[in-house]
Amino acid sequence: MQGHLTMADRKTGAFTKGHQRRGSEIEFQELTHRDAKQAMAKELYKLMNTVPTGTKETVEKELDGFQRLFDRFMVETGPSVEWEDIKLLPQEAVSTENVYKNPSKEPGCKLWY
């Protein structure tokens, strides 16, 4: 029978190289992706319900953007991060929490009040 894997194939890993995905595998993957998207949307909705009224519009835009990014992640194939392209930050780019103990109350620093 064509497409059938023997126990020897399974033990040697011969089934992985050049393996054609069957309809049931593709369907399982699609269902898994759909479930993950729905679960994420549900969690983001619950999170949105905890946001103070005055910031709902801004947070909703941010969460919508996150949902689009997550959906894209679920669809795209290949490595999600090109690790060889990651560079270390220069030492001066990293600050300690002491910098934030007395935040400025100047306009533009809405985050602090």
N, C-alpha and C positions, 0 to 999 in steps of 0.2 A: 504494500500500500504506500503510495507516494505521500510524503509529508509526515509519515509516522516516525517517531523517534524510538530507537531501541534503547535498552538499558545501557548498552555500551556507549551509545551516543551521549546519553545523559551523564555518564561517569567521566567521559573524556572532555566534555564541554563542546563537542562537535556541533551541537545544536545552536550555539550562539553565533557562529560566524556564518553570514549569508542566510540567516534564518528569516523566513518570511513570516510576517505577523498574520495570524488568522483573524477572521472576522470577530470572533469572540474576544480576542485579546484587544483589538482596536476598540470594540464596544466597551469593554471593561475600562480601558484608559479614558475614553470619552466620558463615561459615567463618573469615574473618579474625579476628573477635571471639573465636570459640572457640579458635583457634590462639594468640591473644595471651593468653587466660586460662590455657590449658594451659602455655604457656611461662613465664608469671609463676609459676604454681604450682610448676613444676619448679625454677625459680631460687630460690624461697623455701624449698623443701624442701632444696636444696643448702646454702643459707645456714643453715638450721636445724641441719644436721649439723655445723656449725663452732662451735656454741654450747656453752660449758662446761656440764657436767651440772647444776650447782647453779642455773643460771638458765634452763634449758630451758623450764620451765612458763610463766614470765613472758614470755619471748621468743616462745614459741609463740602465746600470746594476742595479743601485739602484731602478729605476722605474720598471724594469722588476721583480725584487724581490718583490716590493710592489704589483704589479699586481698579482703575484702568491699567495701572502698572502691574498689579497682581494678575489681572486677566491676561495681559501680554506675556507675563512670565509663564503662565500656565500653557500658553499656545506655542511659544517659541521653543525650538530645540537647540541643542548644543550647550556648551558651558555657559552658566549664568554669569560667571565672573572670569575675566581674562587675568588670572593671577600674576602672570609674568609682566603685565602692564601696571600693576600696583606699585606705587613708589611711596617710600616713607616720607612723612611730613618733616619739614625742617624743625629743629628744636624750638625756634622762636615762635612757631605756629601753635605750640602747645602751651596752655597757661594753667595755673593752679586755681583751685576754687577760691583762694584768698582774694582774687581779683573781683569776685562777685559778692563779697560780704556786704559792701556798702554801695549798692547800685545807684546810678545817677537818676534823678527825678526830672531830667531835662525832657523837653518834647522829643518824641521819637523813641523814647524808652518806655513805651506803653506796656511792655512785657512786665515791668516791675510794679505797676500799680493798677 
